[in-house]
């Protein structure tokens, strides 16, 4: 089916040991490419290393997750982003991220300014290197749009579950929408309606493995091959042929990440 998982973490030893990572990759027979997404400086290095060991279908995104902001000083952000800028030039890197805003666990008054600084530095790296960005935005769109609009780089809103209003703002700016297993198990009718309304030419599919395992295999560790459940669900939800969903989302991913 030549699908592409545009967001996974099988390179991360916190979740996958070597055997599990190799198995997850070996089982991804329906996928033509996987984007291994970094969440810290060290994790980004691991993503690049894994992609080099498996060059046939693995690529890397390098970035610093907004959760990291709570433990980073301005000096550390400067240092980490200088090193990230070097990583961004590696031939296996196809994106910056995941980066953005997240106030689900942290109070915006405590980390908002630091998250903003961290995001701006990464957007500057993306702009300099002509790379798209994998954005992580959870409860922070009010802060996100003013920062994003300074740079207007191409990218994807990873694991998007927000409102139709935020969807419209994203589409107006030409951003792609990352759809994953959440679409298959959400019980929020508004979210289902929103997933049905995203223009197909604006969708890329992802697993976020090992997280967000889709129905009907909830309760197991998520792996890249499970992206097929996402496209099958979208086809049923939207009343469209799954082959068309597969072809268009793959074309979208190829275009965005230059696979």
N, C-alpha and C positions, 0 to 999 in steps of 0.2 A: 504493500500500500504506500510505501515511501513517505511515511509520516515523519514529522520532526517534533521532538520534545524540546521546547524552547526554554525550559527551566527545570533543572534537576540538580541534586547534590550527591550523586553516587560516589564522587571523589572524596567525600568528607569522612574520615575514619571515626568520627563521633557516631556515625550512623551505619556505615558499611565497612566491614573489615575487607581485606584484600580479596578473599574468596567471594564474599557477597557482591562486591563491586564488579568483579570479573563475571560473575554469574548474571547480574543484572544487565550488563552490557551484552553478553552472549545471547541472552534471551530476547533482546530487542531486535528481532529479525525483521519486523515490519517497519523499522525506523531507518531513515537514511542519515539522520544527524541528531546529535544530542548537544545541548548547550549546558555546560557545567558552570554553575553560577557561584561566584565567590561571595562570602559574607564578611570577610576580614582580610587583612593583608596576607596573613599566613595561609588562610583558606584559598585565597586567590592564587597563591603560588602552587598550592596543591592541585587546583583545577587545571592550571597550565601544564603541570607535570603529567597529570593523568591524560590530558589531551595529546601530549607529545608521545606518550606510550601507546596510545590508541588513535593514531592520526586518521584512520579510515573513516571514522564517523563522529569523533568527539572534538568539540571546540570549547573555548572558555570565555567567560565573562569575569572581569576583575572588578571588585568593588568592596565597599565597606558599608555594612548594614546600619540603618539608623539606631538599632539597639546598642551598637558599639559606642555611640556618642556619649552615653552616660559615664563611661570610664576613660574618656579621652580628653586631655587638655588641649588648648589651642596649639601648643608646641608639638604635641603628639600628632594632632591632625595634620599639621604642616609636614612633619617627618613622614608620616604614613602616606600622605598623598603624593609627596615627591617620589617615594618608592613605587607607588601605584602607577604613576605616570611612566615610569620605566617599564613596568610589567605590561602596560597597555600597548607597547610597541612590539610585543612578541607576535610571531606570525600566526599562532593559534588563537589569538584573542579576537573576538568578533563583537564584543560589547563591553560597556562599563556597567557595573551594578552587581548585586542589587543595592540600590541606594534610594533614599527618600525621607519620608517622615513616618513615625509610628508613635502614637500616644496612647496605645492600648494598655501598656504596662507602666509607662512613665508619664509624669505630669508635664504638660507642655511648658509650664512656667519654669521648670527645672532644666529641661533638655531642649526646648524648642530652638533657642539661639544656637546651641552647639550642633544640633541636627541640621539646621539651616547652613551653617558654615561648612559642615561636612559635605552636604549635597552640592553646594556651590563649587567647592573645589573639584568634585568629581565631574560635574557638568562641564567645567572648564577643560578637564582632561579629555572628555568625550569630544568637545568642540575642536580642540587642537588636533586630535587624532582622527577626526571624521568617523567616529564610532557611534552607533545607537546606544541607548541606555535601557536597562531593565529596572523599572521603577517599582519600589515598594512603598505604597502609601496606605496607611491604615489610620483612619480618624484624623487625617492631617491635610485634607485638600485645601482648606482655607490658607494654610501656610505654603502649600506646595505650588499653587498656580503662580503667585507673584515671583517665586524663585525660578520656576520653569520658564516663565515668559521672558526672563532676561537672556535666555540661551536658545530656546526653541529648537533643541536637538531632536532628531527622530528617536522613537523608542516605543516601549510597550509598558502599559500599566499591568504589571504582573499580578495574578490572582485577584482580578478586579471583581468586587462584589458590591460596589457602592450604588448610588441612586442613578436614575435616568438623567437627572440634571447634571451630575458629574460626568456621566457617559457623553452627553452632548458636548460638554466643554472639551473633553478629550478628543472627540471626533472632529470638532472644529479646528483643533490644533494638529490634526493628522496623526495622532497617536494610535498605536495598535492596542488591542485589548487581549490580555492573556486569560484564557478560560481553562479551568482545570477541574478536578474532581468535585469541588464544591458545587458546581452546577448540577451534578448528578444526585446529590443528597440534601441540598438545601430544602428547608420546609417553608421558606419565605416566598410567598406567591409573587411579591413584587420583584424579587431577584429572578425568579423563573421568567417572568414577563420581560425583564430587562435583557436576559440572555437571549431570548427569542428575537429581540429587536436589534441586536448589534448587527450592522451590515457585515455580511460574510467576508467581504474584502478587507475588513478591519480586525479580523480574529486570527490570533495564533493560539495553538493549543500547547498545553504544558502539563506536567505531573506535579512538580514541586517535590518529587521523591526525595526522602521517604515519607513525606507528609501527605495529607489530603487524599488518601486512597479512595477511589471512586466506588460507587455502587456498581455492581452487586458484590464486590469483594471487600467491603468495609471490614476492618479488624485485622487486615494483613498489612505488611510493610509495602508501601507503594514503590513501584519501580517503573522505569521509562516505558516498558511495553504496554503499561496500563493506559497510555494516552489513547489507545483505541476505544476504550470505554467512553472517553470524553467525546470523541467525534461521533460515535454511535448514538450517544445521548442527544447531542446537538441535532443530528439528523432527525431523530424521532420528535424532539421538541419543536423543531422548525418545519417539519413536514417536507424535508429535502432529502435527496439521495445521498447516502453516506459516501459514495465515491466522489461526488461533487464536493462535499465538505472536506474530504481528505485532500483532494487535488488543490482546492483553493487555499486552505490553511497552510499547506506545504509551500505553495507558491508565495504566500504572504511572508512566511518565515524566511524563505530563500532571499526574497527581496530585501527584507529588513536587515538580516544578519550577514548577507553576502556569502552564504554557504556555497 
